[in-house]
Amino acid sequence: MGLNFEELRQAMVDSQVRPTDVTDLRLLEALLSVPREAFVPDQRKAFAYIDDDIEVTNGASETRRFLMEPSPFAKLVQLADVRPGDLVLDIGCGTGYSSAVFSLIGNAVIALESDSDLSDRASEILLENGFDNVAVVTGPLEAGYAGEGPYDVIFVGGAVDTVPESLFDQLKDGGRLVAVEGHGLGGFATLYVKDGQFVSGRQAFNLAVKALPGFERVPEFSF
């Protein structure tokens, strides 16, 4: 007997997402609509809805990459306050699950991925599942993708040491950037908002998620 993924999606929302103060109805509807199992490798589909990160890379990748655990992902997306007309830059899209969710709550999505194998898979999966308002692009995550900006929302899909100034330059006036700064128990979900030429940030809540490559702070040497 096969798995009932629709029931597993409902259970994910009811038992993992709602209990962690995720109340945005449009987001909850999107989480119930996107087939999470389509975005994980075949051998891990049975685990698509567990409350854990799921590896989406294989042994050939230089850096292990993960589909973020449902509850932390939903909390970060809710923090970003994505609106129906928004253009979203999804940094570190992996196989495209996060971009699919953004495509249902925003207007259009630029999905940026540095791993060419992952970006190819993301393009294929998104197209096969009808998410046609997402464009997948390949490039260094820390550089963003200025060519299609500025953006209403920039979502950094993993933990980073620091957010580069160049990403703030790619925000519209009034735009929001969400990232987890710090690692493990020292990680904080941080919301940045752009007001004219100024960007202000606030730590929203403690959160531990897997790291994204490319955002490592360069050590400073003193003599």
Secondary structure, DSSP 8 states (H G I E B T S, - for coil): ----HHHHHHHHIIIIIGGGT---HHHHHHHHHS-GGGGS-GGGGGGTTSSS-EE---TTSSS--EE--HHHHHHHHHHHT--TT-EEEEET-TTSHHHHHHHHHSSEEEEEES-HHHHHHHHHHHHHTT-TTEEEEES-GGG--GGG--EEEEEEEEEES---HHHHTTEEEEEEEEEEESSGGG-EEEEEEEETTEEEEEEEEE----B-TT---------
